Amino acid sequence: MISGRMVSVSLDGVQDENLSQLKKLNSILFPVRYNNKYYADVLASGDFTKLAYYDDTCVGSITCRLEKREDGVVRVYIMTLGVLAPYCRLGIGTLLLNHVLDLSSKENVGEVYLHVQTNNKDAVNFYKKFGFEITETIRNYYVRITPPDCYVVTKYIGQPQSEK
């Protein structure tokens, strides 16, 4: 129930048939134009990438890429997580992130990480609520947006979190 009325929020996988919905969302949500490799990674990620629907309207997404480190640890890189502005603060981003974290735990993924622009305090705080920690700062990571610096925020799955 949201704002006193029943609404249906559901998640659906991304396939060739609905890839255009993701492309449209990305063009609205992010200041970056994504290339064919990004969309190939999206389609290859299986259940780790989802579209969010609010009463049958596509309003958000989480896109991931599965990676294997040299030491054999499988990790998930969150490429994007976004929800259209009118649907923010309704728990949709939380639903999307929890889906990936739950799936990561079930699939024995060692860590989940992403890059966050250093001035995006709301995003940093959002991820910290889920046990993510800033593990690195990269100067001049972004080429066409200001500020160009980012944090790497990481959540280690199945390991105790450090005391804060």
N, C-alpha and C positions, 0 to 999 in steps of 0.2 A: 504494500500500500504506500503510495506516495501522494502527499498533499491531500489526504483524505479520500483518495479514490484508488481503486484497484487498477494497476497497470501491469502489463506483462513485459518483463525484460528477459530476453533470451540470447543465447550465444549460438553462432553457427560457424562452421569451418569455411575457409576460403578455398574456392575451386575456380576453374576457368570460367564457370557460368556466372559467378558473382564478383570476379576480380575487378570489374569496372566500378562496383560500389566502393571498394577499397581505394581505387585510384581517385575517385571523386572526393572521398573523405580526406585523403592525404592532401589533395590540392587545396582544401579549405583549412585544414588543421595545421599544416607545417610549412615553414618558409623554404622548403627544399623540394626540388623535383627529383623523384626517384627513378632510377634507371632499370633496365631489364634484368640485371643481376639481382637487384633488390626483390623484384617480383618473382623471379625464379626461386630465390631463397624462401620467400613467403610460401609459395606453393609446395616447396619441399619440406617445410617444417611440420606438416601434418596438423595434429591437434594443438600444437603450441601457438598457432595463429588463429584468431577468432574475430568475427564481426559481432558487434552488440546491436540488438534491435530493441527499440522501445515502442511497444504497441505496433509492431511490424514495420517500423521506420528505422533504417540503418543510421545509428547515431554515434558509433564509436568502434574502435578496433584496438587490438594488440597484435603486433607482428614480431616474430622471433626468428632467430637462426640458431640451429644446433651446431656446436663446435666441439672438437676434441683437442684438448691440450696435448703437448708433447709427452706429458706424464700419464696420458690415458684418461684423465678425468674429463667426463662429458660436462659441458656447460651450455647454458642457454643465454644468448645475447638478445635482449629486448631492443629491437630496432626502433619501434614506435609504440606508444600507448597514447591514445587521444580520444576525447569525447567532445562532440560539438557543444559550443558554449551554452545553449539553452538547456542542455541536459546534464551539465556539470553539477556536482554536489547532490546527485541522486543515488550515488553508490555504484554507478556503472563502471567507473575506473577501478574501483575496489573489486568488483565482480570479475573483471577481466584479469587483473593482476593475481587475485586469489586462484583463478583457474590455472594460470601458468605455474604458480608456486605449488599448488596441489599436484598437478601433473608432473612437475619436476621431482617432487618427493616420491611419487609412485614409480617413476622411471629411473630412479637412482641417479639423478643429475646432481653433480657436486656443487655447482654454483649457478646463480643467475646474476647477470650484470648488465649495465647499460651506461650510456654517457648522458650527462645532464649539464646544460649550459650553467656556468657558475652564477649567473644572476637570477636563475630560476629557483628562488627560495621555496616557492609553493611545491614544486616538484621534488626538491630535496627533502622537504619535510614530509611529503606524502610517502616517499619511499622509506624514510626512516621509521615511519609508523609500522612498517612491515618487516623491520629488522635489517634493512639495508644499511650499509656503512659506506662512508666516503673512503675509498681505498687508494685513490690516486688523483692528482690534478695534472691535466695535460694543457700546456700553453699552446695557443694557436692551433687548436684542433679543428675549429670550423673555419672555412675559407671565406664564405660569403655572408656571414652573420656576425653581429657584434653584441656582446663581447665574444672573441674567438676562443676563449678558454672553456674547458669543461672539467667536470668531476667524473670519475668512474665510481659508480656506486654498485656495491656488490652485496649479495646475500648468499651466505654459505649454507647449503641445505644439509640438514642432519647433523650439524655441528653446533655446539653451544655458542651463543653470541657473546661477544666481549661485553664487559660491564661498562656502562656509560654513566 
